[in-house]
């Protein structure tokens, strides 16, 4: 499969899709552990009467949006400034959601953990893109 992807030429859309779905599945997994197993955070948006439904609807939408931007940043080979801008923006988003009482967390350190996990995910995707582009 990797060889076919590499032989595809530029393959911008194909690489974006591969990295997007890799990010969705990875983020979905570690956020599941953080939220459901370790109970580190919970979203209360107010979309549904049932709190768990509310949480899962919001976190699913969040993962889809963040994964698109991460995939795009990896495929476009963004420089450190844009990567930092993206990570700081996510940190501020978490902090804003916390201040608006949408994000309930066990401790303020959870925001740092979420941001660090997302930063690692971004750099893993950038490495995966590098592997996909290599000819040898």
N, C-alpha and C positions, 0 to 999 in steps of 0.2 A: 504494500500500500504506500509506504513512504517513497519508494522509487517512482511509482506512478504520479504521486503528488509533485515530486521534484521535476519529473519530465513534462509536467503540464505547462511549462513556460513560466510566465509571470505568476499566474494563478492567484491574483490578489483576493478575489472573492472566495475561492476555495480555501486559501489559508485563513482568511478571516472567519469563515464558517467553522473550520476545524478548531481554531483557537477559541472561538466563542463557545462552542459546545464543550471543549475541554475545561474552560473557565466556569461555565455553568455547573457542570458536574462536580468539579473540585470545590467550588465555593458552596454549593449545596451541601456537600458532605461535611466540610469543616464547620459550617454554620449550624448544621443539624447537631453536631456534637456539642458546640458551644451553647446552643439554646436548649435542646431537648435533653441531652445527657447531663451536662454540667450546670444547666439552668443559670447561665451567666447573664442572659439578656432576654427581653421580651418586648415586642412591639404592640402598642395599643393605639391604633389609628382611629377607630370609631366607625369603620365601614360596615361592620356586622355586629349583631347582638352577641354572638359567641366569641369570646376573647381569642381562643385558639385559631378559629377561622380568620379572624382579623389579622393575627400574627402571620399566619402562613400566606395569606393573600399579599400582605405588604412585603414580606421577605422574598417571595417569589418574584414580584415586580422589581424589587431592589436588585436581586441577583441578575435578572435579565438585562437591566439597564447598565449596571456596573460591568458586566461581562462584555457587553458590546463596546464600551469605551476602552476596556483593557485589551480586547482583541484588536481594536483599531489602533491603539497605541503600539502594540507589538508589531503589527503588519506594516505600519507607516514608519517604524524604526525611529520613534520620537527620541529627542535628546533629553538630557537630564532635567532641563528646566520644565518641560512638559510633563515628565514623569513625576517630578516633585510637585508640580501644580495639581496634578490628578490626585496624588496621595494626600496632600494637604487639604484639597477640596473634600475628599472623603472623610478626613478627620473632622473638618468643620461641619460636615453634614451630620455625622454621628453626634457631635457635641450639640448642634442645634436641635436635633431630634430629642436628645436628652433634656435640654432646657425647656422644650415644648411639652414635656411629659409624654412623648410618644414612645421613646425608648426608655425602658426600665432596665437598669443594670444593677449588678451585685455590688460593684464598686467602680469608682472613676477609672481605674486601671483597665477596665474592660474596653473602654474606647481605644486605648492604646493597643490592646491585644487585637481588636478588630482591624485597626489601621495597619498594624504590623503584618497581620495575616494577608491583608489585601496587597500590601507592598511586595511581600514574598510572591504572591500569586502573579502580580504584574511582571516581575523579573523572571519567573518560571516561563510565562508565556513568551516573553521576549527571547528567551533561550530556545524555546520550542520553535519559534519562527526562524531563528538562525539555523536550526537543524533542518527545517523544511526547505530553506532556500539553498543550502549547500548542495553543490553538484557531486561532490565525492563523499 
